[in-house]
Amino acid sequence: MQLQDSGVQYSRWDSSHDEVSMASVPSTQKASSWEGLSRKLCSGKLGIAMKVLGGLALFWAIFTLGYVTGYFVHKCK
């Protein structure tokens, strides 16, 4: 099976050998600038700091949601 749009080809020879090959698709200038920004923000020391800050923000968002939900569920009438 070969997908024309994505450039991904999947071949199955038998149950023990699966092959996936990907062809590179030429990217536009806009895509390459997003790639550079993504590479800058997601790798190295800055990437680690972004992941830590993202994890802390997610933790506090879930904690706050749980606190508010628990308040209304267990509120005495």
C-alpha positions as CSV (number, residue, x, y, z in Angstrom):
1,M,0.0,0.0,0.0
2,Q,1.5,3.4,-1.0
3,L,0.0,6.7,0.0
4,Q,0.6,9.4,-2.6
5,D,0.1,12.4,-0.4
6,S,2.4,11.7,2.5
7,G,5.3,9.9,0.8
8,V,5.1,7.0,3.2
9,Q,5.3,3.4,1.9
10,Y,4.3,0.4,3.9
11,S,5.3,-3.1,2.8
12,R,4.4,-6.3,4.6
13,W,6.3,-9.4,3.3
14,D,5.1,-11.8,6.0
15,S,4.2,-11.8,9.6
16,S,7.7,-11.3,10.9
17,H,9.1,-8.7,8.4
18,D,7.4,-5.3,8.2
19,E,9.0,-2.4,6.3
20,V,8.2,1.3,6.5
21,S,10.0,3.7,4.3
22,M,9.5,7.5,4.2
23,A,10.4,9.8,1.4
24,S,11.2,13.4,2.3
25,V,8.8,16.0,1.0
26,P,10.1,19.4,0.1
27,S,9.1,21.9,2.8
28,T,8.2,25.5,2.4
29,Q,10.1,28.4,4.1
30,K,7.4,28.7,6.7
31,A,7.7,25.1,7.6
32,S,11.4,25.3,8.0
33,S,11.1,28.4,10.3
34,W,8.7,26.4,12.5
35,E,11.2,23.5,12.4
36,G,13.9,25.8,13.6
37,L,11.8,27.2,16.4
38,S,10.7,23.8,17.5
39,R,14.3,22.5,17.4
40,K,15.4,25.6,19.5
41,L,12.6,25.3,22.1
42,C,12.6,21.5,22.4
43,S,16.3,20.6,22.7
44,G,19.3,21.5,24.9
45,K,19.0,23.3,28.2
46,L,16.2,25.5,27.0
47,G,14.2,22.4,25.9
48,I,14.7,20.9,29.4
49,A,13.5,24.1,31.1
50,M,10.5,24.3,28.8
51,K,9.5,20.7,29.6
52,V,9.9,21.3,33.3
53,L,7.8,24.5,33.2
54,G,5.2,22.8,31.0
55,G,5.1,19.9,33.5
56,L,4.7,22.2,36.5
57,A,1.9,24.2,34.7
58,L,0.1,21.0,33.8
59,F,0.5,19.8,37.5
60,W,-1.0,23.0,38.9
61,A,-3.8,23.0,36.3
62,I,-4.9,19.5,37.2
63,F,-4.4,20.2,40.9
64,T,-6.6,23.3,40.7
65,L,-9.3,21.4,38.7
66,G,-9.3,18.6,41.2
67,Y,-9.5,21.0,44.1
68,V,-12.4,23.0,42.7
69,T,-14.2,19.7,41.7
70,G,-13.7,18.3,45.1
71,Y,-15.0,21.5,46.8
72,F,-18.2,21.3,44.9
73,V,-18.7,17.6,45.2
74,H,-18.1,17.5,49.0
75,K,-19.7,20.8,49.8
76,C,-22.1,20.5,52.8
77,K,-25.6,21.7,52.1
